[in-house]
Amino acid sequence: MTSTRDEESADAPTNRRTDSQPASRSSRDRPLDPKPELQDSRSGDLPCVGTVHVMARTRKSPEGGEDFRARGIGRQPNPKAHEVDSLARWLADFDEALPLAPLPTTTPLIVTPLGLPDREVLRASLHALGVIPLEVRLLGAWARCSTALQVTRRSLEALRCAVTFEHVWNALAPDGHAEVWDLSLANARTVSQHKPTLRAHLRNLEVDADGALPRRVRLHAFHLADEDDFLAAGRRLTVGALLANRYG
């Protein structure tokens, strides 16, 4: 748009949305075998986000995966005052409910709408690392849950950026669906160590919403919190999902 905006440099004013780390040079972080076919019929026009027409194209990444890049044309209109006010009220309820929720014993890996088409690629890559999700469940209202996970500041600038990110996610995935893969803490640490390599084989989207965001941002196929935030992220997701459903 603690927590982190897992999308690379996507939410600097609101929080540390830059948890991606350079790929390790160690043998354990060598690129996984690329997926043979990742061409996607959706490459081309993506939905309009405000007045910014988001375009996408694919290219082969050095690791062998596909990289979806999108650029905005024109300027994203500023979020409307009522949208910012509504989000502020929602976050106030969220902040009140959060301390009452129990701290989970697992941490969520969220397969975002960008990653859903290739969930089996991710599943196979995790299996190769010895990682098997404890539970997989559907998550609705991903745009709002993403805000709950990743936006910690409550300044006007942070709220406006959060509304913009929600617009982008809702335009890309109108049904709002994502998946939660609950991981043990040990497995979450393993995934965190291999995050750049795993993402290289999935769909990642760069968005340039000129005027609405501080810089070009990258949305990723899956979200995993930083290691020092594993358990707290699970609590934020639980509360965020409940409130998102309650508000409809």
C-alpha positions as CSV (number, residue, x, y, z in Angstrom):
1,M,0.0,0.0,0.0
2,T,3.6,-4.2,11.7
3,S,3.6,-5.6,9.1
4,T,5.1,-5.3,5.7
5,R,3.9,-4.5,2.3
6,D,5.3,-7.6,0.8
7,E,5.2,-6.0,-2.6
8,E,8.5,-4.5,-3.5
9,S,8.7,-0.8,-2.7
10,A,5.0,-0.5,-3.0
11,D,4.1,1.2,0.2
12,A,7.0,3.2,1.5
13,P,5.0,6.0,3.1
14,T,2.7,3.7,4.9
15,N,5.2,1.0,6.0
16,R,8.1,-1.1,5.2
17,R,6.8,-2.7,2.0
18,T,10.2,-3.8,0.9
19,D,10.8,-7.1,2.5
20,S,12.3,-8.6,-0.7
21,Q,15.9,-9.4,-0.2
22,P,18.6,-10.0,-2.9
23,A,18.8,-13.6,-3.9
24,S,21.5,-15.5,-2.0
25,R,24.5,-16.8,-3.8
26,S,24.5,-20.0,-1.8
27,S,23.7,-23.3,-3.4
28,R,20.3,-23.5,-1.6
29,D,19.1,-20.4,-3.5
30,R,20.0,-21.5,-7.0
31,P,17.0,-21.0,-9.3
32,L,14.5,-23.8,-9.3
33,D,13.7,-25.6,-12.5
34,P,11.6,-23.1,-14.5
35,K,8.0,-23.9,-15.5
36,P,8.0,-25.0,-19.1
37,E,5.1,-22.8,-20.1
38,L,4.0,-19.6,-18.4
39,Q,2.6,-17.6,-21.2
40,D,-0.6,-16.2,-20.2
41,S,-3.5,-15.2,-22.4
42,R,-4.2,-12.3,-20.1
43,S,-1.0,-10.5,-21.2
44,G,-2.3,-7.4,-22.9
45,D,-4.8,-4.9,-21.4
46,L,-5.6,-5.2,-17.8
47,P,-8.5,-3.4,-16.1
48,C,-8.6,0.3,-15.9
49,V,-7.6,1.7,-12.4
50,G,-9.2,5.1,-12.2
51,T,-7.9,7.1,-15.1
52,V,-4.8,5.0,-15.3
53,H,-4.9,2.4,-18.0
54,V,-2.8,-0.4,-16.7
55,M,-1.0,-2.3,-19.4
56,A,0.8,-5.6,-19.0
57,R,3.4,-7.5,-20.9
58,T,5.5,-10.5,-20.2
59,R,9.2,-11.2,-20.4
60,K,11.5,-14.0,-19.4
61,S,13.3,-13.3,-16.2
62,P,17.0,-14.3,-15.8
63,E,15.8,-17.1,-13.5
64,G,13.5,-18.5,-16.2
65,G,10.1,-17.4,-14.9
66,E,7.7,-14.8,-16.2
67,D,7.6,-11.2,-15.1
68,F,4.4,-9.3,-15.6
69,R,5.1,-5.5,-15.8
70,A,2.4,-2.9,-15.8
71,R,2.7,0.8,-16.3
72,G,0.1,3.5,-15.7
73,I,-0.8,5.9,-18.5
74,G,-2.1,9.2,-17.3
75,R,-2.6,10.0,-13.6
76,Q,-4.4,8.1,-10.9
77,P,-7.1,10.3,-9.4
78,N,-6.7,11.0,-5.8
79,P,-8.8,8.8,-3.5
80,K,-12.1,10.4,-2.7
81,A,-12.5,11.8,0.8
82,H,-15.3,9.4,1.7
83,E,-13.1,6.5,0.8
84,V,-10.3,7.7,3.0
85,D,-12.7,8.4,5.9
86,S,-14.3,4.9,5.5
87,L,-11.0,3.2,5.6
88,A,-9.9,5.3,8.7
89,R,-13.1,4.1,10.5
90,W,-12.5,0.5,9.5
91,L,-8.9,0.7,10.7
92,A,-10.0,2.2,14.0
93,D,-12.3,-0.8,14.5
94,F,-9.4,-3.1,13.5
95,D,-7.0,-1.4,15.9
96,E,-9.5,-1.9,18.7
97,A,-10.1,-5.6,18.0
98,L,-6.5,-6.6,17.3
99,P,-5.3,-6.8,20.9
100,L,-8.2,-9.1,21.8
101,A,-7.4,-11.7,19.2
102,P,-5.2,-14.7,20.2
103,L,-1.7,-14.9,18.8
104,P,-1.6,-17.9,16.3
105,T,1.0,-20.6,16.3
106,T,1.4,-20.6,12.6
107,T,2.1,-17.9,10.0
108,P,0.2,-17.3,6.8
109,L,1.6,-17.4,3.3
110,I,-1.0,-15.7,1.1
111,V,-1.2,-16.6,-2.5
112,T,-2.5,-13.4,-4.0
113,P,-4.8,-13.1,-7.0
114,L,-1.6,-12.8,-9.2
115,G,-0.4,-16.1,-7.9
116,L,-3.6,-18.2,-8.0
117,P,-3.2,-19.3,-11.6
118,D,0.2,-20.8,-10.7
119,R,-0.6,-22.1,-7.3
120,E,0.5,-25.6,-8.3
121,V,3.9,-24.3,-9.5
122,L,4.4,-22.7,-6.0
123,R,3.2,-25.8,-4.3
124,A,5.7,-27.9,-6.2
125,S,8.5,-25.5,-5.5
126,L,7.7,-25.5,-1.7
127,H,7.5,-29.3,-1.8
128,A,11.0,-29.4,-3.2
129,L,12.1,-27.4,-0.2
130,G,10.4,-29.8,2.2
131,V,7.6,-27.3,2.9
132,I,4.0,-28.6,3.0
133,P,1.2,-26.2,4.2
134,L,-0.6,-27.3,7.3
135,E,-3.9,-25.9,5.9
136,V,-5.1,-24.2,2.8
137,R,-8.2,-22.0,2.9
138,L,-9.9,-19.5,0.7
139,L,-9.6,-15.8,1.6
140,G,-12.1,-13.2,0.4
141,A,-11.7,-9.5,0.2
142,W,-8.0,-9.7,-0.4
143,A,-7.6,-6.0,-1.1
144,R,-8.8,-5.1,2.4
145,C,-7.0,-8.0,4.1
146,S,-3.8,-6.8,2.4
147,T,-4.3,-3.4,4.0
148,A,-4.8,-5.1,7.4
149,L,-1.6,-7.0,6.9
150,Q,0.6,-4.3,5.7
151,V,-0.5,-0.8,6.6
152,T,0.6,0.3,10.1
153,R,0.6,4.1,9.9
154,R,-2.6,6.1,10.2
155,S,-1.5,9.3,8.6
156,L,-3.5,10.8,5.8
157,E,-0.8,10.0,3.3
158,A,-0.7,6.4,4.4
159,L,-4.5,6.1,4.2
160,R,-4.6,7.6,0.7
161,C,-1.9,5.2,-0.5
162,A,-3.8,2.3,1.1
163,V,-7.0,3.2,-0.8
164,T,-5.0,3.4,-4.0
165,F,-3.6,-0.1,-3.5
166,E,-7.1,-1.4,-2.8
167,H,-8.3,0.1,-6.0
168,V,-5.5,-1.6,-7.9
169,W,-6.1,-5.0,-6.4
170,N,-9.8,-4.8,-6.9
171,A,-9.3,-3.8,-10.5
172,L,-7.0,-6.8,-11.1
173,A,-9.2,-9.3,-9.2
174,P,-12.8,-8.1,-8.9
175,D,-13.8,-11.3,-7.0
176,G,-11.2,-10.5,-4.3
177,H,-10.1,-14.1,-3.9
178,A,-6.8,-15.2,-2.5
179,E,-5.6,-18.3,-0.6
180,V,-4.1,-18.7,2.8
181,W,-1.5,-21.4,3.2
182,D,-0.7,-21.8,6.9
183,L,2.9,-22.7,7.6
184,S,4.8,-23.9,10.6
185,L,7.3,-21.3,11.9
186,A,10.2,-23.5,10.7
187,N,8.7,-23.9,7.2
188,A,8.0,-20.1,7.1
189,R,11.6,-19.4,7.8
190,T,12.6,-21.7,4.9
191,V,10.3,-20.0,2.5
192,S,11.5,-16.6,3.7
193,Q,15.1,-17.6,2.9
194,H,14.1,-18.6,-0.7
195,K,11.5,-15.9,-1.3
196,P,13.3,-14.2,-4.3
197,T,13.9,-17.5,-6.0
198,L,10.4,-18.7,-5.5
199,R,8.9,-15.4,-6.8
200,A,11.1,-15.6,-9.9
201,H,8.8,-18.4,-11.2
202,L,5.5,-16.7,-10.6
203,R,3.6,-13.7,-11.9
204,N,4.7,-10.3,-10.5
205,L,3.2,-7.1,-11.6
206,E,4.8,-3.6,-11.7
207,V,2.3,-0.7,-11.4
208,D,3.1,2.9,-12.1
209,A,0.1,4.9,-10.8
210,D,1.5,8.3,-11.7
211,G,0.6,10.9,-9.0
212,A,-1.1,8.4,-6.6
213,L,1.9,6.5,-5.4
214,P,5.4,7.7,-4.5
215,R,7.1,5.4,-7.0
216,R,6.6,2.4,-9.3
217,V,5.6,-0.5,-7.1
218,R,5.6,-4.3,-7.5
219,L,2.8,-6.6,-6.5
220,H,3.8,-10.1,-5.9
221,A,2.2,-13.6,-6.4
222,F,2.5,-14.4,-2.7
223,H,2.9,-12.5,0.5
224,L,4.9,-13.7,3.5
225,A,5.7,-11.4,6.4
226,D,9.2,-10.7,7.6
227,E,10.5,-13.3,10.1
228,D,10.2,-11.1,13.1
229,D,6.5,-10.5,12.2
230,F,5.4,-14.1,11.5
231,L,2.9,-14.5,14.3
232,A,1.7,-11.0,14.5
233,A,0.9,-11.1,10.8
234,G,-1.3,-14.2,11.4
235,R,-3.3,-12.2,14.0
236,R,-3.7,-9.2,11.7
237,L,-4.9,-11.4,9.0
238,T,-7.5,-13.1,11.2
239,V,-8.9,-9.8,12.5
240,G,-8.8,-8.2,9.1
241,A,-10.6,-11.0,7.4
242,L,-13.4,-11.1,10.1
243,L,-13.9,-7.3,9.8
244,A,-13.8,-7.3,6.0
245,N,-16.6,-9.9,6.0
246,R,-18.6,-8.0,8.6
247,Y,-18.3,-4.8,6.6
248,G,-19.2,-6.6,3.4
